Amino acid sequence: MVMCYIAITKTTKGYIEISLVIGLDVRDSELLKTLQATLGLGRVSGPVKNKDGTTMVKWIINRTDLQEVLFPLFIYHSIFFIMFSLLCHL
């Protein structure tokens, strides 16, 4: 099971925090840890048990990392639109 969403939360200081969250089955946790270590973006959290009983691991990437690293990387390699279409079909 793949889960991908944009989380918008309010911090304790009253600021708005925006993050991209990519969740995969716990069996794929090494993939998320490798991506996080290679790109140096975000943090891997979990495992977390879902309501349906599955266990997930999440890679949480904050707005700054998205804006300054990941999106420019997509644009530089001309894969932004490929990733956008993949995210829309999940």
Buried (B, 14 or more C-beta within 10 A) or exposed (E): EEBBEEEEEEEEEEEEEBBBBBBBBBEBBEBBEEBBEEBEBBEBBBEEEEEEEBBBBBBBBBBEBBEEBBEEEBEEEEEBEEEEEEEEEE
